Amino acid sequence: MILIKGNEVAEKVLAECKRDIAELSTLGKKPGLAVVLIGDDPASRAYVRSKDKKCHDLGLHSVKLELPADTTQADLLAVIAKLNADSTIHGILVQSPPPKHIDEAAIVLAIDPRKDVDGFHPVNVAKLALEDRSGFVPCTPAGCQRLLMDAGVETSGANVVVLGRSMIVGKPMALLLMAKGQGGDATVTVAHSRTKNLAEVTRHADIIIAAIGRPHFLKADMVREGAVVIDVGINRVDDPTTEKGYKIVGDVAFDEVAPKCKAITPVPGGVGPMTIAMLMANTIKACKQL
């Protein structure tokens, strides 16, 4: 069984980013990323801090905007309009989820699609479906694909089951794996909470991408011998034996599933580090294209 270590692959991606940044600097360009946080959700704040730190580590121009929880929709849209017009900013990310009074769909639409490094704008969703490589692919699915490629997992002709149909992971993941070319050409089934005989569906998969948002959902009896499993899940479960009183687990029951796998990602240390690495890569791509 191969343990696909996201930390190691992320370091390779970041090394590529450093080379690109050095090349851009010779042209007088410096990629810039703006991250907007509304409110003081601790998890969101931690994510924003890690993104800001990674920008500084790589030498990207980083702008971190922390807005109060009662920021109005109009005020947030005004901030985005300002960032759209700022030539030093190539990527804009509004940390999700925003407070309940904010219409997240309207925020996504307001971001210039050329700066939408999250890949959620309809223009970028369409480009992904049309296999137009000038668009931006959501960071987590892009990271999953890179993990498969770096692990030498052949996707061409493979039967893949994607567990979950979100616009953040499931749907773009399916489009990526179906696309023509390296890392694609797969036969993809998207399964979800309404899928009948789910275990039977997943047992036919050569590759399973678990992104259903339920801890330890994928059990050993749902996986065939020799399958490859990518665990996108990040779930907090109570654990009184730990100092924090909880632990982070994936959507896969790792201990029972791993022995059956040809390759599998751990949680933490699997897909997570790839998401930030691909965000940096998207920001550099935006700088090159703008």
Buried (B, 14 or more C-beta within 10 A) or exposed (E): EEEBBBBEBBEEBBEBBBEBBEEBEEEEBBBBBBBBBBBEBEEBBEBBEBBBEBBEEBBBBBBBBEBEEEBEBEEBBEBBEEBBEBEEBBBBBBBBEBBEEBBBEEBBBBBBBBBBBBBBBEBBBEBBBEBEEEBBBBBBBBBBBBBBBBBEBBBEEBBBBBBBBBEBBBBBBBBBBBBEEEBBBBBBBBBEEEBEEBEEBBBEBBBBBBBBBBBBBBEBEBBBEEBBBBBBBBBEEEEEEEEEEEBBBBBBBBEBBBEBBBBBBBBBBBBBBBBBBBBBBBBBBBBBEB
